[in-house]
Amino acid sequence: MFSRFKALPFQTPSPLVRNLVVAAFVLPGLSAMAAISPNDFEGSDVERINQAIEAAAKTGERVVVPRINQSAEGDRPLWLLDSAILVQSNTYLELENCHIKLSDQSRDNIIRSANCGMGITDIQPMTNVSIVGIGRVLLEGADNPRSTGDSAKTLGKRTYGTDAGVEGKSQTGDWRNIGILMAYVEHFRIENLFMKDAHSWTISLERCAYGVIRDIEFSAREGKEVNGKFETFLNQDGLDLRQGCHDIDISNISGHTGDDLIALTNIINENYGAGSPDYIMVSTPNNRGDGKDDIRNIVIRNVRGYTAGGHHIIRLLNASGLKIHDVIIDGLIDTSTGRNAKAAVKIGDSNPVWGGVTPLGDTYHIFITNIVSRAKHTVLIGGSLSESSISNVIKYGAAGEPITYQSGEQYVRNVMITDVQLMTWEK
């Protein structure tokens, strides 16, 4: 039976009413956790998101960025950032089926931990940060970025950027080109994000610990079409862990990147301090000693992807006394159909630019298993490796042995190798 009551015009409920409605319909056993929306605030898109985060930090509520941006110019399914979203301790940032994109005016990260940034030399630790996607969430670089690449790349010569040749603007890339950048953050989660066309590394963590990174999809081609022309964007890694990262679980990583898909990179550059606009790390790229800056206790599982630029799918690189140890790599499927990667997994590097071959014992307890790849080198040992194991590795679609000792077998000690095969299937 149809109701004979006349329907009233719909009105957008107040924030209080919305929270009460959400709470009323929470399933039994689940917390009726209140939420703050950037649509409750005024200003630019990023100002409203950051105001919501600041308000939530005082109350303990989560911040929800919805699909529809109720901006002063009208409703639209896009959040356009002129600067970085700044997460704080105890931030639960929930992104719901939304599209967040850097504007062409921005020369900044998409998301950064608020404890670090330009000119911040004393980075105070943060804790309890969650960045969680609900549904399909797209984080995207600018259509026409001001800067791309890392700090070793000059704009307009090796990598693209509209700041090339502009007086008073840095002429190299730096940490502002990173999509999600966090430093000195413990107890964190980054989950369920689709990240496209990064200006440099897509996600980079420095001295972060006790975290989970899962269900991340990357899309980058070492450049993109800008104004009808394909422009080069260098250093488009997917996920990078830097100095001091430890106790981190990484799983379900997919897609393709311009550079390395996943990289554990532990190298020193003593020419720069924290907050410098001239380097790719926002914290000081040094060695604090006593193993504090070792990359350790990392688990990487279920990787399905490739490097569109022909680099490495997973890379481990350390030098100058910094160590990488106690790392599990379990499950990598090379999904490339065109250009072969240099290596599915590369360990170390003999190039003196990166510090050369590390002494035996600096890269150890690396356990690699269940690798399927058509890369030129399936497992490439470019530096040293000791007290480790490599098992269940299959190479196909490329000549050469599955294990390559680039630096020489004298730099390999106590490494158990089992079930390594070169397949030559006929279709």
C-alpha positions, 0 to 999 in steps of 0.5 A: 500500500502506498502512503498518502502522506505528501513527501517533503523536500529533501534537505541536507542534514546537519553534521550532528544529525548525520552522525546520529543517523550513522550511529543508529545504523551501526551493526551490533558489535561494531563501534559507533565511532563518530566521524568528522567530514571536511564538508563541515568546514570552509576554505580550499579543499586541502584546508577543509581536510586539514581542519577536519584532521585538527578537529578530530585530533582533539576529539578522537573521532575519525575523519571521513573524506566522502566521494562528493566534495561539497565545495563553495563552487558546488558539489563535485566528485573531486578533491583538488589539493594545492598542498599536502594533507597533514596527518597527526598522531591519532589520525584515522583518515578514511577515504570513501570512494573518493578521488583526490588529486594534486592541482597544477599549482601544487609542489607538495605531497598528497599526504604527509605526516605533520611532524616533518616538512620544509625547514623542520629540522627536529622531527618529533615522533608520531604514533597511531596513524591510519590512512584507509580507503573504503571502496575504490579510492584514487590518489593522483598526481597533477595533470601538469606537475611543477616538478618530478623526479628525485634530487639528482634530477634537473627539471627540464633536462632529465625529468619534467616540471613546469618550474624548469627555468623559473627564477627562485624555484628549485631546479631539481626534484625533492621530497615534495614530489613523493605521494605519501611521505611519513617520517618517525611514525610508529603504529600505522596503517596504509590500506586499500588505495589506487595511486596513479601518476606519482611525481616521484616515489609514490609512498616513502617511509622514513624511520617508521615502525610497527605498521601495515601496508596492504592492498595498494595498486600503483599505476605509472609509466615513467612519464605521462602525456602532458599537453599532447606530448609524452613527458618523462617523470623519473624515479616513479617507485611504488613503495620505498622504505628508508633508514630505520624502518622496521617491523612492517608488514607489506602485502597485496601490492599490485599494478605497475610503476615507472621505476622499482615497484618496491624498494628497501633503500638504506644509503647515506648522504651527509650533505643534507639535513632534515627539512632541506628542499634539496634532497629526496629524504625529509629527515636527515639521511645519516646513520644514528648508529647502534643499528637504529637505522637498519632496515629490519623485520620486514615481511613482503607477501603477494606482489603482483606487478611490474616495472614499466621502466624496465627497472626492478620489481623488488630492490634491496639496497644498503651501503656505508654501514647501514644494514638490511636484515630479517626480511621475508619476500614470499610470493611475487608474480611478474605480470609484465607483458612487454619490456622485461625488468632488469630483475625481479629481486635485486639485492645490493649493488656494485656501483660505487655511486651507491656505495659499492658492494657491502661487506659480508654480514651487512645484508643478511637473513633475507628469505626469498621464496615463490618467485615467478618472473620473466625478468632478465635476472630473476634474483640478481645479487649485486652486492653481498648476501649472507645467512639467507635462503632462496627457494622456489624460483621460476624464470621463463621468457628470458635467457640466462640463469635464475640466480645471477652473481653480479658481484661475484660468488665471493660475496655470498656466504651461507645462502641455501638455494633450492628449487630454482628452475629455468622454464622453456615452455612451448605454447 
